[in-house]
Amino acid sequence: MSYRELIAELDREHAEALSDALLEIGALSVSVENADADTPDKQPLFGEPGLVPEKSAWNRSRVVALLAEDADPAVLLAAAANEIGLNESLKYTLREVEEQDWVRLTQSQFDPISIGERIWVVPSWHDAPDPDALVLELDPGLAFGTGSHPTTRLCMEWLEQNVTTGESVLDYGCGSGILAILAKKCGANPVLGIDIDSQAVESARQNSERNHADVTYGLPDEYPAGKFDIVVANILSNPLKLMASMLASKVKPGGKIALSGVLVRQADEVAAAYARWIDIAVWREHEGWVCLAGTRR
């Protein structure tokens, strides 16, 4: 089967609504792109993992809809425009999409990732490059955290160097479970992963089962009282500051904490939020991000 893409440009106010309408009336998929990309008028949109960006489209947006071979692009676009109350006639272009093995194409974009001294994050369709390494089998998915982002990498490198067999670990904001799984593979026991997103919790559970890692996961109101030898939180600077008292209280006296999701320029503020309880400083920097680490007094 062959496909075509319908491409229409319009203003920010209507781009997202049009894309939703196109999906509802038969488009196979829809994306919104920056119509001014690669021009002097380019305007970036900034978002953080787990947070919705303030703007969901650009001043001049390009809506790209994938259509089946038998779909009439003019009729589909007119119906979508009418659905959102857009009376003006939208101009559009079409381009052919060659049939491909989309699964194989997607998989080819994700190769094993080497982290630290002996960690490999390996998608399920690859073999581990080094069978003697600490191997985490993890596929890209809905939950944030596959080892490719600098903040995840920093936390993994810290865990590799700091976890001692038998230590208890709390991974707060566990996402895909990658840090909790690594802590378990490094010898930690018990390991607890907490996230505010129930979908992330379920994803982390599945990833732990795949990696034969005995980790307990739950939502914030589900985890038991107690303190841990190690607390790790790879979130964002503002939540880290707001949760400083709570996270610090989860660290045993003499225990360790590692924090990431922090830009270099945010490091001092985050460290100051924990200074009352933790002797904390920048442990390592990578691509403009830092990992803060310290010991509970």
C-alpha positions as CSV (number, residue, x, y, z in Angstrom):
1,M,0.0,0.0,0.0
2,S,1.2,3.5,-0.8
3,Y,0.7,6.6,1.2
4,R,0.6,10.4,0.7
5,E,1.3,13.2,3.1
6,L,-0.9,16.3,3.0
7,I,1.0,19.5,4.1
8,A,-0.8,22.7,5.1
9,E,0.6,25.8,6.7
10,L,-1.5,28.0,9.1
11,D,-1.3,30.0,12.3
12,R,-0.6,28.7,15.8
13,E,-4.1,29.2,17.0
14,H,-5.6,26.7,14.5
15,A,-2.7,24.2,14.0
16,E,-3.4,21.9,17.0
17,A,-7.1,21.9,16.5
18,L,-6.8,21.1,12.8
19,S,-4.4,18.2,13.5
20,D,-6.9,16.8,16.0
21,A,-9.8,17.1,13.5
22,L,-7.7,15.4,10.8
23,L,-7.1,12.5,13.0
24,E,-10.8,12.2,13.9
25,I,-12.0,12.1,10.3
26,G,-9.5,9.6,8.9
27,A,-5.8,10.7,8.8
28,L,-3.5,7.9,9.7
29,S,-1.2,10.2,11.7
30,V,-0.6,13.9,12.0
31,S,2.4,16.0,13.2
32,V,2.8,19.8,13.7
33,E,6.1,21.3,12.6
34,N,7.7,24.7,12.5
35,A,7.1,26.2,9.1
36,D,10.0,28.7,9.7
37,A,12.5,26.0,10.6
38,D,16.0,26.6,9.1
39,T,15.1,30.2,8.5
40,P,16.0,33.4,10.4
41,D,12.4,33.5,11.7
42,K,12.8,30.2,13.5
43,Q,11.3,30.3,17.0
44,P,12.1,27.3,19.4
45,L,9.6,25.8,21.7
46,F,11.0,24.6,25.0
47,G,9.6,21.8,27.1
48,E,10.8,19.6,29.9
49,P,10.3,15.8,30.3
50,G,7.0,15.3,32.2
51,L,5.8,18.9,31.7
52,V,3.6,20.3,29.0
53,P,5.2,23.3,27.1
54,E,3.5,26.6,27.3
55,K,3.0,26.7,23.5
56,S,2.1,23.6,21.5
57,A,2.6,25.1,18.0
58,W,4.6,27.8,16.3
59,N,3.6,31.2,14.9
60,R,3.6,29.7,11.5
61,S,2.9,26.0,11.8
62,R,3.1,23.2,9.3
63,V,0.5,20.4,9.7
64,V,1.6,17.2,8.1
65,A,-1.1,14.4,7.8
66,L,-0.4,10.9,6.5
67,L,-3.2,9.7,4.3
68,A,-4.2,6.3,2.9
69,E,-4.1,5.8,-0.9
70,D,-7.8,6.1,-1.3
71,A,-8.3,9.3,0.8
72,D,-9.3,12.5,-1.0
73,P,-7.0,15.2,0.5
74,A,-9.1,18.2,-0.6
75,V,-12.3,16.7,1.0
76,L,-10.5,15.6,4.1
77,L,-8.9,19.0,4.7
78,A,-12.1,20.9,4.0
79,A,-14.0,18.7,6.4
80,A,-11.4,19.2,9.1
81,A,-11.3,22.9,8.6
82,N,-15.1,23.1,8.8
83,E,-15.0,21.0,12.0
84,I,-13.0,23.6,13.8
85,G,-14.9,26.6,12.3
86,L,-12.1,27.6,9.9
87,N,-13.9,29.1,7.0
88,E,-11.0,30.1,4.9
89,S,-9.8,27.8,2.1
90,L,-6.5,26.2,3.1
91,K,-3.8,25.7,0.5
92,Y,-1.9,22.4,0.7
93,T,0.7,20.3,-1.1
94,L,1.0,16.6,-1.4
95,R,4.1,14.3,-1.4
96,E,4.4,10.6,-1.9
97,V,5.6,8.4,0.9
98,E,7.5,5.3,-0.1
99,E,6.4,2.1,1.5
100,Q,8.9,1.0,4.1
101,D,9.4,-1.5,7.0
102,W,8.6,1.1,9.6
103,V,9.4,-1.1,12.5
104,R,12.8,-1.9,11.2
105,L,13.4,1.7,10.3
106,T,12.5,2.8,13.8
107,Q,14.6,0.2,15.4
108,S,17.6,1.2,13.3
109,Q,17.6,4.6,15.1
110,F,18.3,3.1,18.5
111,D,21.7,1.3,19.0
112,P,23.1,0.0,22.3
113,I,24.5,2.8,24.5
114,S,27.7,2.5,26.5
115,I,27.7,4.3,29.9
116,G,30.4,4.6,32.5
117,E,32.9,1.8,32.8
118,R,30.8,-1.3,32.1
119,I,27.1,-0.4,31.6
120,W,25.3,-1.1,28.4
121,V,21.7,-0.1,27.7
122,V,20.6,-2.5,24.9
123,P,17.3,-2.4,23.0
124,S,15.6,-5.8,22.8
125,W,16.4,-6.2,19.1
126,H,20.1,-6.0,19.7
127,D,22.6,-8.4,21.3
128,A,24.8,-7.0,24.2
129,P,28.2,-5.9,22.8
130,D,29.9,-7.2,26.0
131,P,28.2,-10.1,27.8
132,D,30.3,-9.5,30.9
133,A,29.0,-5.9,31.2
134,L,26.1,-4.6,33.4
135,V,23.4,-5.0,30.7
136,L,20.1,-3.3,30.9
137,E,17.6,-4.4,28.2
138,L,15.4,-1.3,27.6
139,D,13.3,-0.2,24.6
140,P,12.3,3.4,23.9
141,G,8.8,3.9,25.3
142,L,6.4,6.3,26.9
143,A,8.4,6.7,30.2
144,F,11.3,9.1,30.2
145,G,14.7,7.5,30.6
146,T,16.7,5.3,28.1
147,G,20.2,6.4,29.0
148,S,20.6,8.7,26.1
149,H,19.9,12.0,28.0
150,P,22.9,13.5,29.9
151,T,21.0,13.6,33.2
152,T,20.2,9.9,33.1
153,R,23.8,9.1,32.0
154,L,25.2,11.2,34.9
155,C,23.0,9.4,37.5
156,M,23.9,6.0,36.1
157,E,27.6,6.8,36.2
158,W,27.2,7.9,39.8
159,L,25.3,4.7,40.8
160,E,27.9,2.5,39.2
161,Q,30.6,4.1,41.4
162,N,28.7,4.5,44.6
163,V,26.3,1.5,45.2
164,T,27.6,-1.1,47.6
165,T,26.1,-4.6,47.8
166,G,23.2,-4.8,50.2
167,E,22.5,-1.0,50.4
168,S,18.9,0.2,50.2
169,V,18.1,2.6,47.3
170,L,15.1,4.9,46.6
171,D,14.7,6.1,43.0
172,Y,12.3,9.1,43.2
173,G,10.8,10.0,39.8
174,C,11.8,6.6,38.4
175,G,10.4,7.1,34.9
176,S,11.3,3.9,32.9
177,G,12.9,2.4,36.0
178,I,16.4,2.5,34.5
179,L,18.1,3.9,37.6
180,A,16.3,1.5,39.9
181,I,17.1,-1.5,37.7
182,L,20.8,-0.4,37.5
183,A,21.0,0.0,41.3
184,K,19.6,-3.6,41.7
185,K,22.1,-5.0,39.2
186,C,24.9,-3.2,41.1
187,G,23.9,-5.2,44.2
188,A,21.5,-2.8,46.0
189,N,18.7,-4.4,48.1
190,P,16.0,-3.5,48.6
191,V,15.3,-1.0,45.8
192,L,12.2,1.2,45.6
193,G,11.0,3.3,42.6
194,I,8.5,6.0,43.0
195,D,6.8,8.1,40.3
196,I,3.8,10.4,40.1
197,D,2.8,9.0,36.7
198,S,1.0,5.6,37.0
199,Q,1.9,4.9,33.4
200,A,5.6,5.3,34.2
201,V,5.1,3.0,37.2
202,E,3.7,0.3,35.0
203,S,6.4,0.8,32.4
204,A,9.1,0.5,35.1
205,R,7.5,-2.7,36.4
206,Q,7.6,-4.3,33.0
207,N,11.2,-3.2,32.4
208,S,12.2,-4.7,35.7
209,E,10.6,-8.0,34.9
210,R,12.4,-8.1,31.6
211,N,15.7,-7.4,33.3
212,H,15.0,-9.9,36.1
213,A,15.4,-7.1,38.7
214,D,13.4,-7.3,41.9
215,V,12.3,-3.7,42.4
216,T,9.2,-2.4,44.1
217,Y,7.4,0.4,42.4
218,G,4.5,2.7,43.4
219,L,3.0,6.1,43.5
220,P,4.1,8.7,46.2
221,D,1.3,7.8,48.6
222,E,2.1,4.1,48.3
223,Y,5.6,3.9,49.5
224,P,6.4,2.9,53.1
225,A,8.0,5.1,55.7
226,G,11.7,4.6,56.3
227,K,15.1,5.8,55.3
228,F,17.5,4.6,52.6
229,D,21.3,4.3,52.2
230,I,21.0,6.0,48.8
231,V,18.4,8.3,47.4
232,V,18.6,9.3,43.7
233,A,16.2,11.7,41.9
234,N,16.5,12.6,38.3
235,I,13.7,15.1,37.9
236,L,13.9,18.9,37.3
237,S,15.4,21.7,39.3
238,N,12.1,23.3,40.6
239,P,10.6,20.0,41.9
240,L,13.9,19.1,43.4
241,K,14.0,22.4,45.4
242,L,10.4,22.0,46.5
243,M,11.0,18.4,47.7
244,A,14.3,19.1,49.4
245,S,13.1,18.5,52.9
246,M,11.2,15.4,52.0
247,L,14.0,13.8,49.9
248,A,16.6,14.7,52.5
249,S,14.5,13.0,55.2
250,K,14.6,9.8,53.2
251,V,18.4,9.5,53.5
252,K,19.9,7.7,56.5
253,P,22.5,9.6,58.5
254,G,25.7,9.1,56.6
255,G,23.8,8.0,53.6
256,K,24.2,9.4,50.1
257,I,22.0,11.4,47.7
258,A,22.4,12.1,44.0
259,L,20.2,14.7,42.1
260,S,20.0,15.5,38.4
261,G,17.8,17.2,35.9
262,V,19.7,20.3,36.8
263,L,21.4,22.7,34.4
264,V,24.8,24.2,35.3
265,R,23.2,27.6,36.0
266,Q,20.7,26.0,38.4
267,A,23.2,24.0,40.5
268,D,23.9,26.6,43.2
269,E,20.1,27.1,43.9
270,V,19.4,23.4,44.1
271,A,22.4,22.8,46.3
272,A,21.4,25.6,48.7
273,A,17.9,24.0,49.1
274,Y,19.6,20.8,50.5
275,A,22.5,22.5,52.4
276,R,20.5,22.4,55.7
277,W,20.7,18.6,55.8
278,I,23.2,17.5,53.1
279,D,26.8,18.3,52.4
280,I,26.3,18.5,48.6
281,A,28.2,19.7,45.6
282,V,28.4,19.2,41.8
283,W,29.7,15.7,41.3
284,R,30.0,15.8,37.5
285,E,28.9,17.9,34.5
286,H,27.9,16.7,31.0
287,E,26.6,18.8,28.1
288,G,25.4,21.6,30.3
289,W,23.7,19.4,32.9
290,V,25.1,18.4,36.3
291,C,24.7,15.7,38.9
292,L,24.8,17.0,42.5
293,A,25.8,14.5,45.1
294,G,26.3,14.6,48.9
295,T,26.1,12.9,52.2
296,R,23.5,13.2,54.9
297,R,24.9,14.8,58.1
